[in-house]
Amino acid sequence: MTETKPIHDLYIRELTLEETNGLTKFHVLRDDDHLLRRFGQVQVIRKSPGRSETLCLREVADDVWALIEGEVEFAWHDLRQDSPSQDHWHHLRSETPTLVLAPFGVAFGCRALENPALLIRLSTHTESVHSGDREIPWEFEV
């Protein structure tokens, strides 16, 4: 049976964790996941709760975000013209290590909920190099 996704091309999965002899590995992304068509940048981000957040709309860049520690709310707003889920919103609260995809043309944001959250962000392109990249208000409150 095919799973219906609230936003076309949305991808969400829990990270696999490997712990041995005091070593913890989070398996974040592999080439055979086929999520990024090219490499642009990688960032490690620590978000604090209570910050005013916006959604980021990327004109051509796909972003993969991995929650490593903390509790966050992810939000997507599909702004693609011909998408079957155009203008749909999706929100996800996560407190376990989770990987999510923000496809290009879908505004995306993430905010820490109670304590600081540690995330990894991988993108196909660096930020603000395309004229269509912009921030938009986070209009939906939980």
VOVEXMAR-582320 format. One line per 10 residues: their letters; for each residue y, x, z of N, C-alpha, C. Coordinates in Angstrom, 1 decimal, padded with zeros to 4 digits. Layout:
BEGIN
A> Y/X/Z/Y/X/Z/Y/X/Z; ...
REM end
This chain:
BEGIN
MTETKPIHDL> -001.2/000.8/000.0/000.0/000.0/000.0/001.2/000.9/000.0; 002.2/000.6/-000.8/003.4/001.3/-000.9/004.4/000.9/000.2; 005.0/001.9/000.8/006.0/001.7/001.9/007.3/001.4/001.3; 008.0/000.3/001.7/009.3/000.0/001.2/010.3/000.7/002.0; 011.2/001.4/001.3/012.2/002.2/002.0/013.6/001.5/001.9; 014.4/001.5/003.0/015.6/000.8/003.0/016.7/001.4/002.0; 016.5/002.7/001.7/017.4/003.3/000.7/016.5/004.1/-000.3; 016.7/003.9/-001.6/015.9/004.5/-002.7/016.0/006.0/-002.5; 014.9/006.7/-002.6/014.7/008.2/-002.5/014.8/008.7/-001.1; 014.9/007.8/-000.1/015.0/008.2/001.3/013.6/008.9/001.7
YIRELTLEET> 013.7/010.0/002.4/012.5/010.7/002.9/012.7/011.0/004.4; 011.7/010.6/005.2/011.7/010.9/006.6/010.3/011.3/007.1; 010.2/012.3/007.8/008.9/012.6/008.4/009.1/013.5/009.7; 008.2/013.3/010.6/008.2/014.1/011.8/007.8/015.6/011.5; 008.4/016.5/012.1/008.1/017.9/011.9/006.8/018.2/012.6; 006.0/019.0/011.9/004.7/019.5/012.5/005.1/020.7/013.4; 004.4/020.7/014.5/004.7/021.7/015.5/003.4/022.5/015.8; 003.5/023.8/015.9/002.4/024.7/016.2/002.8/025.5/017.4; 002.0/025.4/018.4/002.2/026.2/019.7/001.0/027.0/020.0; 001.2/028.4/020.1/000.1/029.3/020.4/000.7/030.4/021.2
NGLTKFHVLR> 000.0/030.7/022.3/000.4/031.9/023.2/001.9/032.0/023.4; 002.6/031.0/023.8/004.0/031.0/024.1/004.9/031.0/022.9; 004.3/030.8/021.7/005.1/030.8/020.5/005.1/029.4/019.9; 006.3/028.9/019.6/006.4/027.5/019.0/007.0/027.7/017.6; 006.3/027.1/016.6/006.8/027.1/015.3/007.0/025.6/014.8; 008.1/025.4/014.3/008.4/024.1/013.6/008.2/024.3/012.1; 007.3/023.5/011.5/007.2/023.6/010.1/008.2/022.7/009.4; 009.3/023.3/008.9/010.4/022.5/008.4/010.2/022.1/006.9; 010.1/023.1/006.1/010.2/022.8/004.6/009.4/023.8/003.9; 008.6/023.4/002.9/007.8/024.2/002.0/008.1/023.9/000.6
DDDHLLRRFG> 007.9/024.8/-000.3/008.2/024.6/-001.7/007.4/023.4/-002.3; 006.1/023.2/-001.8/005.3/022.1/-002.3/005.7/020.7/-001.7; 006.8/020.7/-000.8/007.4/019.4/-000.4/008.2/018.8/-001.5; 008.7/019.7/-002.4/009.5/019.2/-003.6/010.7/018.4/-003.2; 011.4/018.8/-002.1/012.6/018.1/-001.7/013.9/018.7/-002.2; 013.9/020.0/-002.4/015.1/020.6/-002.9/014.9/021.3/-004.3; 015.7/020.9/-005.2/015.5/021.4/-006.6/016.0/022.9/-006.8; 016.8/023.3/-005.8/017.4/024.7/-005.8/017.9/025.0/-004.4; 018.2/026.2/-004.2/018.8/026.6/-002.9/020.3/026.9/-003.0; 021.0/026.3/-002.0/022.5/026.5/-002.0/022.9/027.1/-000.7
QVQVIRKSPG> 022.5/026.6/000.5/022.9/027.2/001.7/021.9/026.6/002.8; 021.9/027.4/004.0/021.2/026.9/005.2/022.2/027.1/006.3; 022.2/026.2/007.2/023.0/026.2/008.4/022.2/025.8/009.7; 022.5/026.4/010.8/022.0/026.0/012.1/023.2/025.3/012.8; 023.1/024.1/013.2/024.2/023.3/013.7/023.8/022.7/015.1; 024.8/022.9/016.0/024.6/022.3/017.4/025.7/021.2/017.5; 025.3/020.0/017.6/026.3/018.9/017.8/026.3/018.4/019.2; 027.5/018.1/019.7/027.7/017.6/021.0/028.0/016.1/021.0; 027.5/015.4/022.0/027.7/013.9/022.0/029.2/013.6/022.2; 029.6/012.5/021.7/031.0/012.0/021.9/032.0/012.5/020.9
RSETLCLREV> 031.5/013.3/019.9/032.4/013.8/018.8/032.6/012.6/017.9; 033.8/012.5/017.3/034.1/011.6/016.3/033.4/012.1/015.0; 032.5/011.3/014.5/031.7/011.7/013.3/032.1/011.0/012.1; 031.9/011.6/010.9/032.1/010.9/009.6/030.8/011.0/008.8; 030.7/010.3/007.8/029.6/010.5/006.8/030.1/011.4/005.7; 029.2/012.2/005.2/029.6/013.2/004.1/028.9/012.7/002.9; 029.7/012.5/001.8/029.2/012.1/000.5/029.2/013.4/-000.4; 028.0/013.7/-000.8/027.9/014.9/-001.7/027.6/014.4/-003.1; 028.5/014.9/-004.1/028.4/014.5/-005.4/027.1/014.9/-006.1; 026.7/016.1/-005.9/025.5/016.6/-006.6/024.4/017.3/-005.7
ADDVWALIEG> 024.8/017.5/-004.4/023.9/018.2/-003.5/023.0/017.3/-002.8; 021.7/017.7/-002.7/020.8/017.1/-001.8/020.8/017.9/-000.5; 020.7/017.2/000.6/020.7/017.9/001.9/019.4/017.5/002.7; 018.7/018.5/003.2/017.6/018.2/004.1/018.1/018.6/005.5; 017.9/017.7/006.5/018.3/018.0/007.9/017.0/018.0/008.7; 016.9/018.9/009.6/015.8/018.9/010.6/016.3/018.9/012.0; 015.9/017.9/012.7/016.3/017.8/014.2/015.2/018.7/014.9; 015.7/019.7/015.6/014.9/020.6/016.4/014.9/020.2/017.9; 016.0/019.9/018.4/016.1/019.5/019.9/017.2/018.5/020.0; 017.0/017.6/021.0/018.0/016.6/021.3/017.6/015.2/020.8
EVEFAWHDLR> 018.6/014.3/020.9/018.4/012.9/020.4/019.6/012.6/019.5; 019.4/012.1/018.3/020.5/011.9/017.4/020.3/010.5/016.7; 021.4/010.1/016.1/021.3/008.9/015.2/021.7/009.4/013.8; 020.8/009.2/012.9/021.0/009.5/011.5/021.5/008.2/010.8; 022.5/008.4/009.9/023.0/007.2/009.1/023.1/007.5/007.7; 022.7/006.6/006.8/022.8/006.7/005.4/023.5/005.5/004.8; 024.4/005.7/003.8/025.0/004.6/003.1/024.9/004.9/001.6; 024.1/004.1/000.9/023.9/004.4/-000.5/025.1/003.9/-001.4; 025.7/004.9/-002.0/026.9/004.6/-002.8/026.7/004.9/-004.3; 025.4/005.1/-004.7/025.1/005.4/-006.1/025.2/004.1/-006.9
QDSPSQDHWH> 025.9/004.2/-008.0/026.2/003.1/-008.9/024.9/002.3/-009.3; 023.9/002.9/-009.8/022.8/002.2/-010.4/021.5/002.3/-009.5; 021.7/002.5/-008.2/020.6/002.6/-007.3/020.1/001.2/-007.0; 018.8/001.0/-006.9/018.2/-000.3/-006.5/018.7/-000.6/-005.0; 019.1/000.3/-004.3/019.6/000.1/-002.9/021.1/000.3/-002.7; 021.8/000.1/-003.8/023.3/000.4/-003.8/023.9/-000.5/-002.6; 024.8/000.2/-001.9/025.5/-000.4/-000.7/024.7/-000.7/000.5; 023.4/-000.3/000.5/022.5/-000.5/001.7/022.9/000.6/002.7; 022.7/000.2/004.0/022.9/001.2/005.1/021.5/001.3/005.7; 021.2/002.5/006.3/020.0/002.7/007.1/020.4/003.6/008.3
HLRSETPTLV> 020.0/003.2/009.5/020.2/004.0/010.7/018.9/004.3/011.3; 018.7/005.5/011.9/017.5/006.0/012.5/017.9/006.8/013.8; 017.4/006.3/014.9/017.5/007.1/016.1/016.2/008.0/016.2; 016.4/009.3/016.6/015.3/010.2/016.7/015.4/011.1/017.9; 014.4/011.2/018.6/014.4/012.1/019.8/013.2/013.1/019.7; 012.5/013.1/018.6/011.4/014.0/018.3/011.8/014.9/017.1; 011.3/016.1/017.0/011.6/016.9/015.8/011.3/016.1/014.5; 012.3/015.9/013.7/012.2/015.1/012.5/012.9/015.7/011.3; 012.4/015.5/010.1/013.0/016.0/008.9/013.5/014.8/008.1; 014.7/014.8/007.6/015.2/013.7/006.7/015.9/014.3/005.5
LAPFGVAFGC> 015.9/013.5/004.4/016.6/013.9/003.2/017.8/013.0/003.0; 018.9/013.6/002.7/020.1/012.9/002.2/020.3/013.2/000.8; 019.8/012.2/-000.1/020.0/012.5/-001.5/021.4/012.5/-002.0; 021.7/013.2/-003.1/023.1/013.2/-003.6/023.5/011.8/-003.9; 024.8/011.4/-003.6/025.3/010.1/-003.9/025.1/009.1/-002.7; 024.4/009.6/-001.7/024.2/008.8/-000.5/025.0/009.4/000.6; 026.0/008.7/001.1/026.7/009.2/002.3/025.8/009.3/003.5; 025.9/010.5/004.2/025.0/010.7/005.3/025.8/011.3/006.5; 025.3/011.0/007.7/025.9/011.5/008.9/024.9/011.6/010.0; 025.2/012.3/011.0/024.3/012.5/012.1/025.1/012.8/013.3
RALENPALLI> 024.8/012.1/014.5/025.5/012.3/015.7/024.6/012.4/016.9; 025.0/013.3/017.8/024.2/013.5/019.0/024.5/012.3/019.9; 023.4/011.9/020.7/023.6/010.7/021.5/023.8/011.0/022.9; 023.1/011.8/023.6/023.3/012.0/025.0/023.6/013.5/025.4; 022.8/014.4/024.9/023.0/015.8/025.1/023.2/016.5/023.8; 023.6/017.8/023.8/023.7/018.5/022.5/022.4/018.4/021.8; 022.6/018.4/020.4/021.4/018.4/019.6/021.4/019.6/018.6; 020.3/020.2/018.4/020.2/021.4/017.5/019.5/021.0/016.2; 020.1/021.3/015.1/019.6/020.9/013.8/019.7/022.0/012.8; 018.9/022.0/011.8/018.9/022.9/010.7/019.3/022.0/009.4
RLSTHTESVH> 020.2/022.5/008.6/020.6/021.9/007.4/020.4/022.8/006.2; 019.6/022.3/005.2/019.4/023.0/004.0/020.0/022.2/002.8; 020.7/022.8/002.0/021.4/022.1/000.9/021.2/022.8/-000.5; 021.2/022.0/-001.5/021.0/022.6/-002.9/022.3/023.2/-003.4; 023.5/022.9/-002.8/024.8/023.5/-003.2/025.6/023.7/-001.9; 026.5/024.7/-002.0/027.4/024.9/-000.8/028.4/023.7/-000.7; 029.0/023.6/000.4/029.9/022.5/000.7/031.2/022.6/-000.1; 031.8/021.4/-000.5/033.1/021.2/-001.0/033.4/022.0/-002.3; 032.3/022.2/-003.1/032.5/022.9/-004.4/032.6/021.9/-005.5; 032.3/020.7/-005.3/032.4/019.6/-006.3/033.5/018.6/-005.9
SGDREIPWEF> 034.3/018.2/-006.9/035.4/017.3/-006.6/035.0/016.0/-006.0; 033.8/015.6/-006.1/033.4/014.3/-005.6/032.9/014.4/-004.1; 032.8/015.6/-003.6/032.4/015.7/-002.2/033.5/015.2/-001.3; 033.2/014.3/-000.3/034.2/013.8/000.6/033.6/013.3/001.8; 034.5/013.1/002.8/034.0/012.4/004.1/034.5/011.0/004.1; 033.7/010.1/004.6/034.1/008.7/004.8/033.8/008.3/006.2; 034.5/007.2/006.6/034.3/006.8/008.0/032.9/006.3/008.4; 032.6/006.6/009.6/031.3/006.1/010.2/031.7/004.7/010.7; 031.4/003.7/010.0/031.8/002.4/010.3/030.9/001.6/011.2; 029.7/002.0/011.3/028.7/001.2/012.0/028.4/001.7/013.4
EV> 028.6/001.0/014.4/028.3/001.4/015.8/027.0/000.9/016.3; 026.3/001.6/017.0/025.0/001.2/017.6/025.3/000.4/018.9
REM end
